């Protein structure tokens, strides 16, 4: 079963340091970053700019996510 019902290409998945969340790069007309929370079984879109947002990485404390972004 997919994490979210819409189709897309999932890549560059990274578990949070505590293992409770997953950050995912999803290509569906554009690259955006999404977060999945295991306990609530919910997906949250984190980026909304039309530029490509890619390569998410958690900070060591798990409080933030850094991404590469191609914005104007």
N, C-alpha and C positions, 0 to 999 in steps of 0.2 A: 504494500500500500504506500503511495507516495506521501511525502510530508505535507504537500499542498496539492489541491486538486488541479490547478492550472498546469498545462504542459510547459516545459522549459528544459534547458540544459543546466544541470546542477554541476558545479565544479568548485575547486578550492575550498572544500569543507574543513572547518577547524573546530575541535572541541574546546570549550572554555577550560581554564585550568582546573576548575572544580568538577568538570564533567557533566554539569547540569544543563548546559546550553550548547548549541551548535550554531556557528555562523557559516553562511553559505552564499556563494556567488551564483546567481541564477540569470541565465540569458533567456529572455522572452521579449523580443523586439529590441531590448537594450540590456546592458549588464547592470544589475542592481544587487545590493547586499541585503540578505534576510537573516533573521535570527529565529531559531527554533528552540522552544523551552520544553524539555522532556516532561516535567511534572504536570504542566497544564496542557500539553499536546497542542501548542499554539505556534503559529508562524507570525512574525512581525517584519514588515518591510522597513528597512533602516535608511535607505537612500531613495531619493525621488528626482534628482536632477537628471535632465536628458543625457548628460555626459556619461561615459562608461565609468562605473565604479567597480573595481576589481581587487583581487588578491587580499582578502580580509585576514588580519592577524590580531589575536588577542594580546593585550598587554599582560605582563606576568601576574598582576594582581587580579585579572579577570574583570576589571571595572570598565574597560574601554576596548574599542576595536579600531585598529587603524586600517585604512584602505588606500589604494592607489586610485586617483580620480582624474579623468580627462574632461575638465570643465572649461567653459569659455571664460 
